[in-house]
Amino acid sequence: MDPVKFRHSISQFIAATVALMMLAISCFAAVILIFGHARVPRLANLEASRLANVELSELVGTPNYTKNTASASPSLISAISSTLHLPFSDPLSMLTNQLPETTTQIAENNQTESSLFHSISTWATNSDKIDMGWLQPASASASEQMLADNPGINVASPQWMHLSDASGNITDSVLPDVVQYAHQHHIKVWALVDNNFDAKLTHEVLQNPKARANLIDELAYAAKTNDYDGINVDFESMYNSDRDAYTAFIKSLHQKLASMHVTLSVDISPDIVPLSDNATFFHAGLADDADYVCLMAYDEHWGGDQDPGPVADLPWVSQSVYDLLNTGVPTDKLILGMPFYTELWHVHKNGNVTTTATADGDINGILQSHHTSGTWKSDLDLMYARYPETDGYTEIWYPTAQTFNDELSLVNENGLAGISIWSLYWSNQKTWSSVLDALRNSVS
């Protein structure tokens, strides 16, 4: 064969081969562009949905996920895909772009605080709830009887300690027999310390580093000496200007108690300003610095108020709970405080209003004695009754078993840590039984 013709044939063969390869690549790319990209978002969204059920620590873009995949050596196909910028060449970036933006934020926030997802997941695998009862001052025998009358209580918070002076000293009227009785019945004791509703005294202590440190030492000593399992801080009626000092106090107290394995809980009142947290209690800060936050979800209308109304209707309680969750309190740190009392509103002919607090369990007897009954207010999730008096009339808003069931759904559906009752003094076996059944049977 003529060498010139041979070289010409080889050149034609190579050119034809290259042309065919380019045509094949073009066809492949065209198919991908026409059919692939239209399906990419859908496939990515499906994958993102699947990943939503995976632990946050294993989502794409997190260290665990990267660590598990980094060891795999890139294949030739993936290298070509990356070079040609074909779909699925970078599934990590693709899925990251398709996942909601909040996923990344949640993963970041999870490093510093419990996220909602984490809290609910924890609650789902751990159904142990805190069933706490506050104990108002009473004799040892009366306190023990209240615990006996409320089977299922696993935390008692007796009102034994009080801030006594500006140096940060406390008084402690501990009843050792009650502590012993509680422990024998597998009930933890979180002794309550209050500030006597004295804003001025509290201000003097919180703004004095020496007094604040002394108060912390006093509480730690009381916990150790009296075998308390926890301390429940119930400081109320404080100045808003003491907000930061109070948060700092709780942080220091928690550090002290944590080293002793003593639980710290903090009582706060509702502060319902949506997405705002600028009153005395710094929700997120207190939740971060304490083991639990107890929401005192009562006194929507308080004794002595000249505007009669419910002590705690369901819409108000729900709003109070969600306000705390929305302003930084993790679900698994929030304990819902519930009232076991109702106010009787006496509206006199001259327009003045006086009140009498009574146990929820006594309401039906009171109504029967006045030959009347209540009507259901579905918008409040409460019963309402009104009867005449010689000097005007009395009206009552009071709960039923349905009220307890609906209110405790907030605990189960949101994965809250549990409940606390104010107080066991107002409780009776029927009322407590209704609450306990609702708490344990209304799991979502």
SEBAKOL-10397 format. One record per residue (C-alpha): residue in three letters; x, y negated, z negated. Coordinates in steps of 0.02 Angstrom, whole numbers, always signed. Each point is the difference from the previous one (the first is absolute). Layout:
<rs>
   res        X        Y        Z
   ALA        X        Y        Z
...
</rs>
This chain:
<rs>
   res        X        Y        Z
   MET       +0       +0       +0
   ASP      +57     -175      +40
   PRO      +65      -77     -163
   VAL      -84     -164      +41
   LYS     -170      +82      +26
   PHE      +24     +101     -161
   ARG      +33     -155     -105
   HIS     -149      -85      +80
   SER     -114     +147      -44
   ILE      +62       -1     -180
   SER      -34     -186      -14
   GLN     -176      +22      +68
   PHE      -33     +142     -124
   ILE      +59     -103     -149
   ALA     -103     -150      +56
   ALA     -154     +109      +20
   THR      +25      +78     -170
   VAL      +21     -168      -85
   ALA     -156      -66      +89
   LEU     -101     +150      -58
   MET      +61      -22     -179
   MET      -44     -185       +2
   LEU     -171      +42      +73
   ALA      -29     +130     -137
   ILE      +53     -121     -136
   SER     -112     -136      +74
   CYS     -149     +119       +6
   PHE      +32      +56     -179
   ALA      +12     -180      -59
   ALA     -157      -47      +95
   VAL      -97     +142      -81
   ILE      +60      -53     -171
   LEU      -43     -181      +31
   ILE     -172      +41      +70
   PHE      -53     +133     -124
   GLY     +121       -4     -145
   HIS      -10     -179      -60
   ALA     -189       +3       -3
   ARG       +9     +144     -122
   VAL     +145      -61     -105
   PRO     -103     -112     -117
   ARG     -132     +135      -21
   LEU     +127     +135      -40
   ALA      +96     -115     -114
   ASN     -158      -47      -93
   LEU      -44     +183      -21
   GLU     +172      +33      -69
   ALA      -14     -151     -113
   SER     -165      +65      -66
   ARG      +81     +167      -39
   LEU     +143      -86      -88
   ALA     -123      -97     -108
   ASN      -25     +159     -101
   VAL     +186      +21      -30
   GLU      +86      -68     -156
   LEU      +59     -178      +24
   SER     +178      +57      -38
   GLU       -1     +102     +160
   LEU      -73     -126     +121
   VAL     +101      -51     +151
   GLY     +125     -135      -36
   THR      +27      +48     -182
   PRO     +165      +70      -63
   ASN      -67     +176      -27
   TYR      -68      +10     +176
   THR     +161      -66      +77
   LYS     +104     +118     -105
   ASN      -99     +151      +56
   THR      +15      -41     +185
   ALA     +173      -77      +13
   SER      +89     +167       +3
   ALA      -80      +56     +163
   SER     +116      -30     +148
   PRO      -78      -95     +146
   SER      -45     +109     +148
   LEU      +42      -37     +181
   ILE     -184      -33      +35
   SER      -12     -127     -139
   ALA     +158      -84      +59
   ILE      -68      -13     +177
   SER     -168      -59      -66
   SER      +83     -134     -102
   THR     +106      -56     +147
   LEU     -150      -10     +116
   HIS     -110      -78     -138
   LEU     -130     +137      +21
   PRO     -146      +20     -123
   PHE      +35     +107     -154
   SER     +186      -36      +17
   ASP       -9      -82     -173
   PRO     -147      +79      -95
   LEU      +54      -85     -161
   SER      -18     -175      +72
   MET     -157      +48      +95
   LEU      -89      +67     -154
   THR      +63     -142     -108
   ASN      -76     -124     +122
   GLN     -165      +94       +2
   LEU      -16      +18     -189
   PRO      -91     -142      -90
   GLU     +114     -138      -58
   THR      -57      +28     -179
   THR      +82     +171       -2
   THR     +173      -76       +3
   GLN      -50     -126     -133
   ILE      -69     +136     -113
   ALA     +158     +101      +16
   GLU     +100     -153      -52
   ASN     -112      -48     -144
   ASN       +5     +178      -63
   GLN     +180      -31      -53
   THR      -52     -127     -131
   GLU     -179      +42      -50
   SER     -129     +137      +15
   SER      -98      -20     +159
   LEU     -184      +38      +14
   PHE      +36     +155     +105
   HIS     +127      +64     -125
   SER     -118      -29     -146
   ILE     -145      +90      +80
   SER     +113     +145      +50
   THR      +65      +12     -178
   TRP     -176       -5      -69
   ALA      -59     +137     +119
   THR     +132     +120      -64
   ASN      -18      -49     -183
   SER     -178       -8      -63
   ASP      +47      -38     -180
   LYS      -89     -161      -47
   ILE      +27     -111     -151
   ASP     -155       +4     -109
   MET      +40     -136     -124
   GLY     -103      -73     -140
   TRP      +36     -160      -93
   LEU      -29      +16     -187
   GLN      -56     -153      -96
   PRO      +58      -12     -182
   ALA      -82     +134     -106
   SER      +42     +121     -138
   ALA     +102     +155      +35
   SER     -151     +114      -15
   ALA     -106     -112     +113
   SER     +138       -8     +130
   GLU      +21     +187       +0
   GLN     -188      +23      +16
   MET       -4     -114     +152
   LEU     +134     +105      +83
   ALA      -95     +159      -44
   ASP     -162      -72      +72
   ASN      +85      -35     +166
   PRO      +77     +166      +57
   GLY     +109      -25     +152
   ILE      +85     -157      -63
   ASN     +185      +26      +28
   VAL      +63     -173      -50
   ALA      -55     -101     -152
   SER      +45     -183      -16
   PRO      -33      -58     -178
   GLN       -3     -187      -34
   TRP     +130       +4     -138
   MET     +134     -130      +41
   HIS      -14     -189       +7
   LEU     +120     -142      +38
   SER      +15      -88     -167
   ASP     +118     -148      +15
   ALA     +106     -107     +117
   SER     +156     +103      -41
   GLY      -73     +148      +93
   ASN      -43     +105     -153
   ILE     -147     +118       +3
   THR     -116      +81     -125
   ASP      -31     +186      +20
   SER     -145      +84      -89
   VAL      +42     +174      +65
   LEU     -102     +147      -64
   PRO     +123     +147       -1
   ASP     -140     +127      -22
   VAL      -80      -59     +163
   VAL     +165      +17      +93
   GLN      +21     +175      -69
   TYR     -181      +47      +42
   ALA      +20      -67     +178
   HIS     +160      +96      +31
   GLN      -75     +159      -71
   HIS     -139      -17     +128
   HIS     +117      -40     +145
   ILE      -47     -184       +2
   LYS     +136     -129      +29
   VAL       +1     -159     -105
   TRP      +32     -165      +91
   ALA      -11     -123     -144
   LEU      -72     -168      +50
   VAL      +83     -165      -42
   ASP      -98     -162      +24
   ASN      +39     -185      -16
   ASN     -155      -41     -103
   PHE      -62     -100     +150
   ASP     +118     -137      -57
   ALA      +69      -90     +153
   LYS     +107     -121     -100
   LEU      +83     +136     -103
   THR      +30     +106     +153
   HIS      +78     -148      +91
   GLU     +120      -31     -144
   VAL      +58     +180       +2
   LEU      +15      +21     +188
   GLN      +97     -162      +24
   ASN     +123      +41     -139
   PRO     +128     +131      +58
   LYS      +44      +47     -179
   ALA     -182      +24      -51
   ARG      -37      +97     +158
   ALA     +147     +117      -31
   ASN      -57      +24     -180
   LEU     -176      +45      +57
   ILE      +72     +131     +117
   ASP     +105      +74     -141
   GLU     -151       +0     -116
   LEU     -106      +96     +126
   ALA     +139     +124      +37
   TYR      +27      +29     -186
   ALA     -187      +28      -28
   ALA       -7     +125     +143
   LYS     +148      +98      -67
   THR      -51       -5     -184
   ASN     -184      +44      +28
   ASP      +26     +127     +139
   TYR      -99     -100     +127
   ASP       -3      +72     +176
   GLY      -29     -171      +75
   ILE      -32     -184      -28
   ASN     -152      -88      +73
   VAL      +27     -189      +12
   ASP     -162      -98       -9
   PHE      +49     -184       +8
   GLU     -148     -108      +49
   SER      -49     -184       +8
   MET     +176      -53      +47
   TYR      +57     -158      +87
   ASN      +26      +16     +187
   SER     +167      -87      -25
   ASP      +60     +154      -95
   ARG      -26     +114     +150
   ASP     +185      +23      +43
   ALA      +54      +15     -181
   TYR     -131     +132      -33
   THR      +54     +100     +153
   ALA     +181      -10      -57
   PHE      -52      +57     -174
   ILE      -90     +153      +70
   LYS     +152      +42     +106
   SER     +119       -6     -148
   LEU     -121      +97     -110
   HIS      -18     +135     +132
   GLN     +188      +18      +14
   LYS      +11      +23     -188
   LEU     -144     +124      -12
   ALA      +50     +100     +154
   SER     +165      +45      -81
   MET     -103      +71     -144
   HIS     -121      +92     +117
   VAL     -144     -108      -63
   THR     -135      -48     +125
   LEU      -43     -184      +27
   SER     -172      -56      +59
   VAL      -60     -178      +22
   ASP     -181      -61      -10
   ILE      -55     -132     +123
   SER     -166      -85      +33
   PRO      -76      -20     +174
   ASP      +66     -146      +99
   ILE     -107       +7     +155
   VAL      +73     -119     +127
   PRO      +21     +103     +159
   LEU     +184      +24      +46
   SER      +49     -129     -131
   ASP      +97      +37     -159
   ASN      +43     -162      -86
   ALA      -82      +10     -171
   THR      +76      +61     -164
   PHE      +22     +181      +52
   PHE     +123      +29     +142
   HIS      -76     +161      +66
   ALA     +142      +69     +105
   GLY     +134      -50     -126
   LEU      -89      +79     -148
   ALA      -35     +158      +99
   ASP     +181      +12      +51
   ASP      +62      -24     -178
   ALA     -123     +113      -93
   ASP      -54     +180      +15
   TYR     -185      -42      +12
   VAL     -115     -150      +21
   CYS     -169      +10      -87
   LEU     -135     -104      +84
   MET     -126      -61     -128
   ALA     -146       +6     +122
   TYR     -131      -72     -116
   ASP      -62     -165      -70
   GLU      -58      -57     +170
   HIS     -127      -86     -111
   TRP      +65       -5     -178
   GLY      -79      -15     -170
   GLY      -44     -182      -34
   ASP      -11      -42     +186
   GLN     -149     -114      +35
   ASP      -23      +84     +169
   PRO      -78     +173      -28
   GLY      +58     +140     +112
   PRO      +81     +172       +9
   VAL     +154      +44     -101
   ALA      +67      +90     +154
   ASP      -98      +29     +159
   LEU      +70     +113     +135
   PRO      +36     -134     +133
   TRP      +98     -102     -128
   VAL      +96     +152      -64
   SER      +41      +54     +178
   GLN      +61     -174      +45
   SER     +107       -3     -157
   VAL      +82     +166      +44
   TYR      +34      -44     +181
   ASP      +69     -170      -50
   LEU     +134      +85     -104
   LEU      +40     +126     +136
   ASN      +12     -139     +129
   THR     +117     -103     -109
   GLY     +129     +133      -35
   VAL      -59     +125     -130
   PRO      +34     +179      +62
   THR     -152     +113       -9
   ASP      +86     +130     -109
   LYS      +41     -132     -132
   LEU     -174      -74      -16
   ILE     -114      +55     -142
   LEU     -181      -58      +10
   GLY      -67      -69     -164
   MET     -186      +32      -24
   PRO     -122      -71     -128
   PHE     -108     +113     -106
   TYR     -101     -147      -64
   THR     -137     -112      +68
   GLU      -51     -177      -48
   LEU     -178      -37      -51
   TRP      -36     -176      +62
   HIS     -119      -94     -113
   VAL      -67     -151      +95
   HIS      -83     -117     -124
   LYS     -142     -119      +39
   ASN     +115     -149      -19
   GLY     +112      +70     +138
   ASN     +142      +59     -112
   VAL      +70     +173      +30
   THR      +68     +117     -133
   THR      +66     +176      +21
   THR       +9     +163      -93
   ALA     +119     +137      +56
   THR      -67     +176      -11
   ALA      +57     +173      +54
   ASP      -58      +60     +169
   GLY      -71     +154      -80
   ASP     -118     -103     -109
   ILE      -85      -94     +141
   ASN     -139     +124      +36
   GLY      -49       +4     -184
   ILE       -8     -191       -4
   LEU     -110       -5     +155
   GLN     -116     +133      -70
   SER      -20      -99     -160
   HIS      -59     -148     +106
   HIS     -113     +110     +107
   THR      +89      -42     +161
   SER     +114      +82     +128
   GLY     +129      -55     +126
   THR       +2      -14     +189
   TRP     +144      +48     +113
   LYS      +99     -141      +80
   SER      +85      +84     +148
   ASP     +101     -156      +43
   LEU      +82       +6     -172
   ASP       -5     +188      -30
   LEU      -80      -36     -169
   MET     -167       +8      -87
   TYR      -87     -161      -53
   ALA     -129      -27     -135
   ARG      -87     -149      -80
   TYR     -118      -10     -148
   PRO      -81     -143      -97
   GLU      +58      -64     -170
   THR      -83     -119     -122
   ASP     +124     -134      +50
   GLY      +19      +34     +185
   TYR      +54     +163      +81
   THR     +143     +125      +13
   GLU      +73      +69     +160
   ILE     +124     +141      +26
   TRP     +108      +67     +142
   TYR      +58     +175      -43
   PRO      +83     +152      +83
   THR      -64     +174      +34
   ALA      +87     +164      +44
   GLN      -13      -56     +182
   THR      +93     -160      -43
   PHE     +140      +99      -80
   ASN       +9     +118     +148
   ASP      +10     -142     +126
   GLU     +126      -99     -101
   LEU     +111     +151      -27
   SER       -1      +33     +186
   LEU     +117     -151       +5
   VAL     +122      +99     -106
   ASN       -6     +158     +106
   GLU      -16      -77     +172
   ASN     +144     -122      -28
   GLY     +111     +120      -97
   LEU       +4     -106     -158
   ALA      +94      +65     -151
   GLY     -156      +20     -106
   ILE     -117      -93     -117
   SER       +0      -82     -169
   ILE     -155      -28     -105
   TRP      -37     -156     -102
   SER      -26      +66     -121
   LEU      -27     +169      -80
   TYR      -93      -94     -137
   TRP     -142      -26     +125
   SER       +5     +177      +66
   ASN     -115     +145      -36
   GLN       +9     +179      +59
   LYS     -132      -23     +135
   THR      +79     -156      +75
   TRP     +176      +73       -3
   SER      -59     +164      +74
   SER      -80      -94     +146
   VAL     +161      -96      +33
   LEU     +113     +151      -15
   ASP     -109     +103     +119
   ALA       -3     -141     +126
   LEU     +187      -26      -12
   ARG      +43     +181      +32
   ASN     -136      +47     +123
   SER       -5     -148     +119
   VAL     +165      +35      +85
   SER       -9      -58     +179
</rs>
